[in-house]
Amino acid sequence: MQAPFLIKKTKILQGCVRRKTTTYLDHAGTTPYPKSLVKRFSKDLSNNLFGNPHSQSPSATLSTERIENVRLQMLRFFKADPSHFDLVFVANATAAIKLVVDGFQACNSPTGFWYGYHSDSHTSLVGARELALAGSRCFHSDADVEEWIDANVEQQLEGHDSGAGPSRRLFAYPAQSNMNGRRLPLDWSGRLRRSSKFRHNNLYTLLDVAAFAATAQVDLSDSDNAPDFTVLSFYKIFGFPDLGALIVRKETSHVLLMRSYFGGGTVDMVINGTEKEWVARKQSSIHEALEDGTPAFHSIIALESALVVHHELYGSMEKVSRHTTQVILSTYRQLVALSHSDGIPVCRIYADANPGYGNSSLQGPTIAFNVRDSRGNWIGKSDFERLAILNGIQLRTGGLCNPGGIASYLRIDAKEMRDNYNEGLRCGNELDEMNGKPTGVVRISFGAMSNNEDVKSFIRFLNTFVDRVDKSKQPVGFVLRPSSAMQAKIAPAPGKQDQQDGTLLYNDQNAVVGKHFKLIEESKCRIDFGAINLRCPVAHCNKIFESQQTLQSHFRIHGNLDLHLSFRGNARYFRNPKYSYKSFLAAYCDRGWLCRKPERVSRLLDKN
């Protein structure tokens, strides 16, 4: 079933800055910026002079006016009434979270503040627990949060909380998991605000919409049920500029204004150098009191161009949501359908028992998974990403800054994680499997400009890991050996060391045969690769290597696999100056390319 993509492909491809040979599948990290956005903002910079908004010059006044206009436009973009909300520009969502935590840390209580967070949170949310002197709690599931909200029995759930409890409480969670795209309930903020339970006294909510806002409409039109603090990054929505925001409910802004630090334009008067040091902070607006130093005025002004171009290309966030929901549903169905000849699924997809693909209220356009070979062994995320890069596919692998999601879906308990760390596992390194479990995942994510060609390209690449050889039938083995005249150096096949110049086993009688090769039949020849780890994960290759370095070097011959599936594709190998004719032959034998018209290859060999 083909997805009814709602945004015209031509519009997307013409409006996006990306190479034609690239399939970009990391929109959860950032979406690529459109060419028209770059041109529009460049023209704006060329035609105007923008000065530091803290000055009074004409250029500074122009900057100030444009910044305030953009602030109002962005509030409207998120359906936030300016009479109930204010928007503070920051570097990114993490900076916005830290700004909120700084305010809570300054609360007038000897026990500090209490902090609760969902286990599916980004590390930027998790890190706030280190500053919660009154204790913290990690909610391991949505059910845990629901029980905490609705349970009538009062329990001491807040760590050190006792008696009157801490003067402030903060509950934070993501609107969408940055790991697998699962979307969490958006009504928790309103329910907690209306709760009269003791454990919810002085409780405020922080919603991380960084992943959610990229492909869904953030709707803050109902201020009574909206989060007190909403954090996001604009580059995930528009691709450019690199900027974030903190949206604050004005009714709860007093919490943030208690922070101790001040700097730049956040003050009206400062007295220092005397015994009576004093400061008068700005109080005319929330953003003036919280935007320390000179704002990133060029980046803020660029948001105006980003908004216009986004509307021209995609219409509205509702259209983007419908489009990406269909894209991810189509991709999910094709991934689930992939299996090896013996029935083993190719992909282990990390989702709930009843995944919400196709329902935008339950699932975003993201899939987290790992790949298995036909023996049931994990294919390392690092090797998978290298091969993806060689084939023009950009995606994300690793822990994805989501420790709770990784631990939960990969079933790694706390002791295992500490043991893995002690054995050398670090963020970003290449220890892909420990104790039989993957240490991270592969993530693909789609955005407004994604289309059916992106899906086809990725599925085509994923098919190279699918083993379609029928294991139930005992194959007839063939040894394909280059003649001494060619001097092509090929690694000896395992178990066949008696061949002096190296061999490679084939199970296809249509392998290339010519004067340069000798075909030797060996009855019912099978090799047990089960105990060997350094194996090329490409299904039709499966070559074995003695070191990780030689395996990684070998990956280059699997680049652009879709170009090599025909003779024309093989011929492109010769036109690449990096590869000699001899190296092509070695690679040809090494990979096990099977040409449907071997006589063409034979003629090519004769000419050389």
C-alpha positions as CSV (number, residue, x, y, z in Angstrom):
1,M,0.0,0.0,0.0
2,Q,1.5,3.3,-1.1
3,A,1.0,6.3,1.3
4,P,-1.0,9.2,-0.1
5,F,1.7,11.7,0.4
6,L,0.1,15.1,0.9
7,I,2.9,17.4,0.0
8,K,4.1,17.6,-3.6
9,K,7.5,15.9,-4.1
10,T,8.7,18.5,-6.6
11,K,8.1,21.2,-4.1
12,I,10.1,19.3,-1.4
13,L,13.1,18.4,-3.6
14,Q,13.4,21.8,-5.1
15,G,13.1,23.5,-1.8
16,C,15.6,21.5,0.2
17,V,19.4,21.9,0.5
18,R,20.6,18.4,0.1
19,R,22.6,16.3,-2.4
20,K,20.5,14.3,-4.9
21,T,22.3,11.1,-3.8
22,T,21.5,11.6,-0.1
23,T,18.6,10.0,1.7
24,Y,18.3,12.0,4.9
25,L,16.6,10.1,7.7
26,D,17.6,12.1,10.8
27,H,14.9,14.7,11.0
28,A,14.6,14.1,14.8
29,G,18.1,15.5,15.1
30,T,17.4,18.5,12.8
31,T,15.6,18.9,9.5
32,P,17.5,20.2,6.5
33,Y,17.0,23.8,5.8
34,P,15.3,24.8,2.5
35,K,17.3,26.7,-0.2
36,S,14.6,29.3,-0.4
37,L,15.1,30.0,3.4
38,V,18.8,30.7,2.8
39,K,18.1,32.9,-0.1
40,R,15.3,34.9,1.6
41,F,17.4,35.5,4.8
42,S,20.4,36.4,2.8
43,K,18.4,39.0,0.9
44,D,17.1,40.3,4.2
45,L,20.6,40.7,5.5
46,S,21.8,42.3,2.3
47,N,19.0,44.9,2.3
48,N,19.0,45.8,6.0
49,L,21.5,46.8,8.7
50,F,20.8,45.2,12.1
51,G,22.5,46.5,15.1
52,N,22.8,45.4,18.8
53,P,19.2,45.8,20.2
54,H,20.6,47.2,23.4
55,S,21.6,50.3,21.6
56,Q,19.4,53.2,20.5
57,S,20.7,53.7,16.9
58,P,18.4,53.2,13.9
59,S,19.9,49.8,13.2
60,A,19.5,48.7,16.8
61,T,15.9,50.0,16.8
62,L,15.2,48.0,13.6
63,S,16.6,44.9,15.3
64,T,14.4,45.4,18.4
65,E,11.2,45.9,16.3
66,R,11.9,42.8,14.2
67,I,12.7,40.7,17.3
68,E,9.4,41.6,19.0
69,N,7.5,41.0,15.8
70,V,9.1,37.5,15.5
71,R,8.3,36.8,19.2
72,L,4.6,37.5,18.6
73,Q,4.6,35.5,15.3
74,M,6.1,32.5,17.1
75,L,3.5,32.6,19.9
76,R,0.8,32.6,17.2
77,F,2.6,29.7,15.5
78,F,2.1,27.7,18.7
79,K,-1.4,29.1,19.2
80,A,-0.3,30.8,22.4
81,D,-2.2,33.9,23.4
82,P,0.3,36.7,24.2
83,S,-1.9,37.8,27.1
84,H,-1.3,34.5,28.8
85,F,2.2,33.5,27.6
86,D,5.6,35.0,26.9
87,L,8.4,33.5,24.8
88,V,12.0,33.7,25.9
89,F,14.7,33.1,23.2
90,V,17.5,30.7,24.2
91,A,20.1,28.7,22.5
92,N,18.2,25.4,22.4
93,A,15.7,23.3,24.4
94,T,18.5,22.2,26.9
95,A,19.2,25.9,27.7
96,A,15.5,26.4,28.3
97,I,15.4,23.5,30.7
98,K,18.4,24.9,32.6
99,L,16.8,28.3,32.8
100,V,13.7,26.8,34.4
101,V,15.8,24.7,36.9
102,D,17.8,27.8,37.8
103,G,14.6,29.5,38.9
104,F,13.5,26.5,41.0
105,Q,16.9,26.1,42.6
106,A,16.6,29.7,43.9
107,C,13.3,29.0,45.7
108,N,13.3,30.1,49.4
109,S,13.4,26.7,51.0
110,P,16.2,25.0,53.0
111,T,15.1,21.7,51.4
112,G,15.1,23.0,47.8
113,F,12.7,21.7,45.3
114,W,11.4,18.3,44.4
115,Y,11.7,16.9,40.8
116,G,9.8,14.2,39.0
117,Y,10.5,13.1,35.5
118,H,9.5,10.4,33.0
119,S,12.0,7.6,32.2
120,D,11.5,8.3,28.5
121,S,13.1,11.7,28.9
122,H,16.1,13.2,27.1
123,T,19.2,13.5,29.3
124,S,18.6,17.2,29.4
125,L,15.5,16.6,31.5
126,V,17.1,13.9,33.5
127,G,20.0,16.1,34.5
128,A,17.8,18.4,36.5
129,R,17.4,15.8,39.2
130,E,21.0,16.6,40.4
131,L,19.8,20.0,41.6
132,A,16.7,18.8,43.4
133,L,17.7,18.9,47.0
134,A,14.2,17.7,48.2
135,G,14.6,14.5,46.2
136,S,13.5,13.2,42.8
137,R,11.5,10.4,41.3
138,C,11.7,8.7,37.9
139,F,8.3,7.5,36.7
140,H,9.1,4.3,34.7
141,S,5.9,4.3,32.6
142,D,2.8,6.2,31.7
143,A,0.9,4.0,34.1
144,D,3.2,5.2,36.9
145,V,2.3,8.8,36.2
146,E,-1.4,8.0,35.9
147,E,-1.4,6.3,39.3
148,W,0.5,9.3,40.8
149,I,-2.0,11.7,39.4
150,D,-5.2,9.8,40.2
151,A,-4.5,7.6,43.3
152,N,-6.5,8.7,46.4
153,V,-4.0,7.3,48.9
154,E,-1.5,9.9,49.9
155,Q,2.0,8.5,49.7
156,Q,5.4,10.0,50.5
157,L,6.6,9.7,46.9
158,E,8.9,12.7,46.8
159,G,12.1,11.4,48.2
160,H,12.9,13.6,51.2
161,D,9.5,15.2,51.2
162,S,7.9,15.4,54.7
163,G,5.6,17.7,56.7
164,A,4.7,20.7,54.6
165,G,6.9,19.4,51.8
166,P,9.2,21.4,49.6
167,S,8.2,24.9,48.6
168,R,8.3,24.0,44.9
169,R,7.7,20.8,42.9
170,L,8.5,20.3,39.2
171,F,7.2,17.5,37.0
172,A,8.8,17.2,33.5
173,Y,8.3,14.9,30.6
174,P,8.6,14.8,26.8
175,A,5.6,15.2,24.5
176,Q,7.4,12.7,22.2
177,S,10.2,10.2,22.9
178,N,13.3,11.2,21.0
179,M,14.2,7.5,20.9
180,N,11.3,5.8,19.1
181,G,8.8,8.6,18.5
182,R,6.2,7.4,21.0
183,R,3.9,10.3,22.0
184,L,2.9,10.7,25.6
185,P,-0.4,12.1,26.9
186,L,-0.6,15.9,26.7
187,D,-3.3,16.3,29.4
188,W,-1.2,15.6,32.4
189,S,-0.4,19.3,32.9
190,G,-4.0,20.3,33.2
191,R,-5.0,17.4,35.4
192,L,-2.1,18.1,37.8
193,R,-3.0,21.8,38.0
194,R,-6.6,20.9,38.9
195,S,-5.6,18.3,41.5
196,S,-6.2,19.1,45.1
197,K,-4.0,16.3,46.5
198,F,-1.3,17.2,48.9
199,R,1.4,15.7,46.8
200,H,0.5,18.1,44.0
201,N,0.8,21.3,46.1
202,N,3.0,23.9,44.6
203,L,3.5,21.7,41.6
204,Y,4.5,23.0,38.2
205,T,4.9,21.2,34.9
206,L,7.6,21.3,32.2
207,L,6.9,19.9,28.7
208,D,9.7,19.1,26.3
209,V,8.3,19.4,22.8
210,A,11.6,19.5,20.9
211,A,10.9,16.2,19.1
212,F,7.1,16.7,18.9
213,A,7.1,20.2,17.5
214,A,9.0,19.1,14.3
215,T,6.1,17.3,12.8
216,A,3.0,18.2,14.9
217,Q,1.1,21.3,16.0
218,V,2.0,22.5,19.4
219,D,-1.3,23.9,20.6
220,L,-1.3,26.2,23.7
221,S,-4.6,27.7,23.0
222,D,-6.1,26.4,26.3
223,S,-4.0,28.2,28.8
224,D,-5.7,26.5,31.8
225,N,-4.5,23.1,30.6
226,A,-1.2,24.1,29.1
227,P,2.2,23.3,30.7
228,D,3.7,26.0,32.9
229,F,6.9,25.8,30.9
230,T,7.3,24.5,27.3
231,V,10.8,24.1,25.8
232,L,11.8,23.5,22.1
233,S,14.4,23.9,19.5
234,F,13.5,25.8,16.2
235,Y,16.1,24.0,14.1
236,K,14.2,20.8,14.5
237,I,11.2,22.5,12.8
238,F,12.8,24.8,10.2
239,G,16.3,23.5,9.9
240,F,17.6,27.0,10.5
241,P,18.3,29.1,12.6
242,D,20.1,27.3,15.5
243,L,17.8,28.7,18.2
244,G,15.5,27.5,21.0
245,A,12.7,28.9,23.1
246,L,11.1,28.7,26.5
247,I,7.4,29.5,26.5
248,V,6.2,30.6,30.0
249,R,2.6,30.8,31.4
250,K,2.5,34.3,32.8
251,E,0.7,33.1,35.9
252,T,3.6,31.0,36.9
253,S,6.5,33.2,35.8
254,H,7.2,34.4,39.3
255,V,9.0,31.1,39.9
256,L,11.7,31.9,37.3
257,L,12.1,35.5,38.4
258,M,13.5,34.3,41.7
259,R,16.8,33.2,40.2
260,S,19.9,34.8,41.5
261,Y,22.0,35.4,38.4
262,F,21.6,38.5,36.2
263,G,23.5,39.8,33.2
264,G,23.3,42.0,30.2
265,G,20.0,43.7,29.6
266,T,18.0,42.0,32.4
267,V,18.6,44.8,34.9
268,D,17.7,48.5,35.2
269,M,20.3,49.4,37.9
270,V,23.3,47.7,39.5
271,I,25.4,49.0,42.5
272,N,28.7,47.3,43.2
273,G,31.9,48.0,44.9
274,T,30.3,49.0,48.2
275,E,29.0,47.2,51.3
276,K,25.4,47.7,50.2
277,E,25.4,46.0,46.8
278,W,22.1,46.2,45.1
279,V,20.4,45.4,41.8
280,A,17.1,46.4,40.2
281,R,15.9,43.8,37.8
282,K,13.7,44.5,34.8
283,Q,10.0,43.7,35.4
284,S,8.3,45.1,32.4
285,S,8.2,41.6,30.7
286,I,9.3,38.0,31.4
287,H,11.6,37.8,28.4
288,E,13.4,41.0,29.4
289,A,14.1,39.6,32.8
290,L,15.3,36.2,31.5
291,E,17.2,36.9,28.2
292,D,20.7,37.4,29.6
293,G,23.1,39.4,27.5
294,T,22.6,40.4,23.9
295,P,20.0,38.2,22.2
296,A,21.0,36.2,19.1
297,F,19.3,38.9,17.1
298,H,20.4,37.7,13.6
299,S,19.1,34.2,14.4
300,I,15.9,35.5,15.8
301,I,15.3,37.7,12.8
302,A,16.0,34.7,10.6
303,L,13.0,33.0,12.2
304,E,10.7,35.3,10.2
305,S,12.1,34.0,6.9
306,A,11.8,30.5,8.3
307,L,8.1,30.9,9.1
308,V,7.3,32.3,5.7
309,V,9.2,29.6,3.8
310,H,7.7,26.8,5.9
311,H,4.2,28.0,5.2
312,E,5.0,28.3,1.4
313,L,6.4,24.8,1.3
314,Y,4.1,22.9,3.6
315,G,1.0,25.0,4.4
316,S,0.5,24.1,8.0
317,M,1.8,21.8,10.8
318,E,-1.5,19.9,10.5
319,K,-0.6,19.0,6.9
320,V,2.9,18.1,7.9
321,S,1.5,15.8,10.6
322,R,-0.8,14.0,8.2
323,H,2.0,13.6,5.7
324,T,4.6,12.3,8.1
325,T,2.1,9.9,9.7
326,Q,1.5,8.3,6.3
327,V,5.2,8.1,5.6
328,I,6.1,6.4,8.9
329,L,3.2,4.0,8.6
330,S,4.3,2.9,5.1
331,T,7.9,2.4,6.4
332,Y,6.9,0.5,9.5
333,R,4.8,-2.0,7.5
334,Q,7.7,-2.7,5.1
335,L,10.2,-3.1,8.0
336,V,7.9,-5.6,9.7
337,A,7.5,-7.5,6.5
338,L,11.2,-8.1,6.1
339,S,12.4,-11.5,7.1
340,H,15.2,-14.0,6.2
341,S,14.5,-17.2,4.3
342,D,14.2,-19.1,7.6
343,G,11.6,-16.7,8.9
344,I,13.8,-14.7,11.3
345,P,12.7,-11.1,11.3
346,V,15.4,-8.8,9.9
347,C,14.4,-5.9,12.2
348,R,13.7,-5.8,16.0
349,I,11.6,-2.7,16.3
350,Y,11.4,-1.1,19.7
351,A,7.8,-0.1,20.3
352,D,5.0,-0.9,22.6
353,A,2.9,-4.1,22.2
354,N,0.3,-2.2,20.2
355,P,2.4,0.5,18.4
356,G,0.5,3.6,17.3
357,Y,2.0,3.9,13.8
358,G,-0.7,5.6,11.7
359,N,-2.1,7.5,14.6
360,S,-0.5,10.9,15.1
361,S,-1.7,11.3,18.6
362,L,0.2,8.1,19.7
363,Q,3.2,8.0,17.4
364,G,5.6,10.4,15.7
365,P,7.5,9.7,12.4
366,T,10.4,7.8,14.1
367,I,11.4,4.2,14.3
368,A,14.1,2.7,16.6
369,F,15.3,-0.8,15.7
370,N,18.2,-3.2,15.5
371,V,19.1,-5.6,12.7
372,R,19.7,-9.4,12.9
373,D,21.3,-11.7,10.4
374,S,19.9,-15.0,9.4
375,R,21.6,-16.7,12.3
376,G,19.9,-14.5,14.8
377,N,23.1,-12.5,15.6
378,W,22.9,-8.7,16.0
379,I,24.4,-6.6,13.3
380,G,26.4,-3.9,15.0
381,K,24.9,-0.4,14.9
382,S,28.3,1.0,14.0
383,D,28.8,-1.3,11.0
384,F,25.2,-0.6,9.9
385,E,25.7,3.1,10.0
386,R,29.0,2.9,8.1
387,L,27.3,0.9,5.3
388,A,24.4,3.3,5.3
389,I,26.8,6.3,4.9
390,L,28.5,4.5,2.0
391,N,25.1,4.1,0.4
392,G,24.1,7.8,0.8
393,I,21.8,7.3,3.8
394,Q,22.1,9.5,6.8
395,L,20.6,8.2,10.1
396,R,21.3,8.1,13.8
397,T,22.7,5.3,15.9
398,G,23.7,4.9,19.6
399,G,22.0,5.6,22.9
400,L,20.3,8.7,21.5
401,C,20.6,10.6,24.8
402,N,17.7,8.6,26.1
403,P,19.0,6.3,28.9
404,G,15.6,5.3,30.2
405,G,14.3,4.3,26.8
406,I,17.4,2.3,26.0
407,A,17.4,0.5,29.3
408,S,13.7,-0.3,29.0
409,Y,13.4,-1.5,25.5
410,L,16.8,-3.3,25.4
411,R,16.1,-4.8,28.8
412,I,19.4,-3.6,30.4
413,D,19.1,-3.2,34.1
414,A,21.1,-0.8,36.2
415,K,23.7,-3.4,37.2
416,E,24.4,-4.3,33.6
417,M,24.8,-0.7,32.6
418,R,27.3,-0.1,35.4
419,D,29.1,-3.3,34.4
420,N,29.1,-2.2,30.7
421,Y,30.6,1.1,31.7
422,N,33.3,-0.6,33.7
423,E,34.1,-2.8,30.8
424,G,34.6,0.3,28.5
425,L,31.2,1.3,27.1
426,R,31.1,5.0,26.5
427,C,28.7,7.3,24.7
428,G,29.6,7.2,21.0
429,N,32.1,4.4,21.1
430,E,31.8,1.2,19.0
431,L,31.1,-1.4,21.6
432,D,27.8,-2.4,19.9
433,E,27.0,-5.6,21.8
434,M,27.8,-6.7,25.3
435,N,26.6,-9.9,27.0
436,G,24.5,-10.7,24.0
437,K,22.5,-7.5,24.1
438,P,22.9,-4.4,21.8
439,T,24.2,-1.3,23.6
440,G,22.2,1.1,21.4
441,V,19.8,1.3,18.5
442,V,19.4,2.5,14.9
443,R,17.0,5.4,14.5
444,I,15.3,6.7,11.4
445,S,13.1,9.7,11.5
446,F,11.1,11.6,8.8
447,G,10.1,15.2,8.4
448,A,8.0,17.5,6.3
449,M,10.2,17.1,3.2
450,S,10.5,13.3,3.4
451,N,8.8,11.4,0.5
452,N,8.3,7.9,-0.9
453,E,11.7,7.9,-2.6
454,D,13.3,8.2,0.8
455,V,11.4,5.1,2.0
456,K,12.2,3.1,-1.1
457,S,15.9,4.0,-0.9
458,F,16.1,2.9,2.8
459,I,14.2,-0.4,2.2
460,R,16.4,-1.1,-0.8
461,F,19.4,-0.7,1.4
462,L,17.9,-2.8,4.2
463,N,17.3,-5.6,1.7
464,T,21.1,-6.1,1.4
465,F,21.0,-7.6,4.9
466,V,18.3,-10.0,4.0
467,D,19.4,-13.6,3.5
468,R,17.2,-15.3,0.9
469,V,19.1,-18.5,0.6
470,D,16.9,-21.5,1.4
471,K,18.8,-23.2,4.3
472,S,16.6,-26.2,4.1
473,K,18.2,-27.3,0.8
474,Q,21.8,-28.5,0.9
475,P,23.6,-26.3,-1.7
476,V,26.2,-27.4,-4.2
477,G,29.3,-25.4,-3.5
478,F,31.6,-23.8,-6.1
479,V,35.0,-22.4,-5.7
480,L,35.6,-19.3,-7.9
481,R,39.4,-18.9,-8.2
482,P,41.1,-16.2,-10.2
483,S,43.8,-17.4,-12.5
484,S,47.5,-16.5,-11.9
485,A,47.3,-14.2,-14.9
486,M,45.0,-11.8,-13.1
487,Q,46.9,-11.8,-9.7
488,A,43.8,-10.6,-7.9
489,K,44.4,-10.9,-4.2
490,I,41.4,-12.5,-2.5
491,A,41.3,-13.6,1.1
492,P,41.3,-17.4,1.4
493,A,37.9,-18.9,2.2
494,P,37.5,-20.3,5.7
495,G,38.1,-24.0,5.8
496,K,39.8,-24.1,2.3
497,Q,43.3,-23.1,3.1
498,D,44.7,-25.8,0.7
499,Q,43.9,-23.5,-2.2
500,Q,47.2,-21.8,-2.9
501,D,46.0,-18.5,-4.5
502,G,42.9,-18.0,-2.4
503,T,39.3,-19.0,-3.0
504,L,35.8,-17.8,-2.5
505,L,32.7,-20.1,-2.2
506,Y,29.6,-19.5,-4.3
507,N,26.2,-21.2,-4.3
508,D,25.2,-19.9,-7.7
509,Q,26.0,-21.6,-11.0
510,N,25.6,-18.4,-12.9
511,A,28.8,-16.9,-11.5
512,V,31.1,-15.3,-14.0
513,V,33.0,-17.9,-16.0
514,G,35.7,-16.9,-18.4
515,K,39.3,-17.5,-19.3
516,H,40.4,-15.7,-16.2
517,F,38.5,-17.9,-13.8
518,K,38.3,-21.6,-13.0
519,L,35.1,-23.1,-11.6
520,I,35.6,-26.1,-9.4
521,E,32.6,-28.0,-8.0
522,E,32.6,-29.3,-4.5
523,S,29.7,-31.4,-3.5
524,K,27.5,-30.2,-0.6
525,C,30.1,-27.8,0.6
526,R,28.9,-25.8,3.7
527,I,30.8,-23.7,6.2
528,D,29.9,-23.1,9.9
529,F,30.4,-19.4,10.5
530,G,28.6,-19.4,13.9
531,A,31.6,-18.8,16.1
532,I,33.1,-16.0,14.0
533,N,32.1,-12.4,14.9
534,L,34.1,-10.2,12.4
535,R,31.8,-10.9,9.4
536,C,30.6,-8.6,6.8
537,P,26.9,-8.1,7.6
538,V,25.9,-7.8,3.9
539,A,23.9,-11.0,3.3
540,H,25.4,-12.0,0.0
541,C,29.0,-11.3,1.1
542,N,29.5,-12.6,4.7
543,K,33.3,-12.4,4.3
544,I,35.2,-13.0,7.5
545,F,38.0,-10.7,8.8
546,E,40.7,-10.9,11.4
547,S,40.4,-7.4,12.6
548,Q,37.9,-4.6,12.9
549,Q,40.1,-2.4,10.8
550,T,40.2,-4.7,7.8
551,L,36.4,-5.2,8.1
552,Q,35.8,-1.4,8.0
553,S,38.2,-1.0,5.1
554,H,36.2,-3.7,3.3
555,F,32.9,-1.8,3.6
556,R,33.9,0.6,0.9
557,I,33.2,-2.0,-1.8
558,H,29.6,-2.1,-0.6
559,G,29.0,1.5,-1.3
560,N,26.1,2.4,-3.6
561,L,24.9,-1.2,-3.8
562,D,21.9,-0.2,-5.9
563,L,24.3,1.1,-8.6
564,H,26.1,-2.2,-8.7
565,L,23.1,-4.5,-9.2
566,S,23.4,-4.2,-13.0
567,F,26.4,-4.3,-15.4
568,R,26.1,-0.6,-15.9
569,G,26.6,-0.1,-12.2
570,N,29.6,-2.4,-12.2
571,A,31.1,-0.4,-15.0
572,R,30.9,2.8,-12.9
573,Y,33.5,1.2,-10.6
574,F,36.1,1.6,-13.4
575,R,35.3,5.2,-14.0
576,N,36.2,6.0,-10.3
577,P,39.9,7.0,-10.2
578,K,40.1,5.6,-6.7
579,Y,39.8,2.0,-8.0
580,S,42.0,0.3,-10.5
581,Y,40.8,-2.5,-12.8
582,K,42.6,-5.0,-10.7
583,S,41.0,-3.8,-7.5
584,F,37.6,-4.0,-9.2
585,L,38.2,-7.7,-10.0
586,A,39.2,-8.4,-6.4
587,A,36.2,-6.5,-5.2
588,Y,34.0,-8.4,-7.7
589,C,35.1,-11.7,-6.3
590,D,35.1,-10.4,-2.8
591,R,31.5,-9.3,-2.9
592,G,30.1,-12.1,-4.9
593,W,28.4,-9.8,-7.4
594,L,26.3,-12.0,-9.7
595,C,25.7,-10.7,-13.2
596,R,22.7,-11.9,-15.1
597,K,24.7,-11.6,-18.3
598,P,28.2,-12.9,-17.5
599,E,29.3,-12.8,-21.1
600,R,29.4,-9.0,-20.8
601,V,31.9,-9.2,-18.0
602,S,33.9,-11.8,-20.0
603,R,34.2,-9.4,-22.9
604,L,35.2,-6.6,-20.6
605,L,37.9,-8.9,-19.2
606,D,39.2,-9.8,-22.6
607,K,39.6,-6.1,-23.6
608,N,41.7,-5.5,-20.5
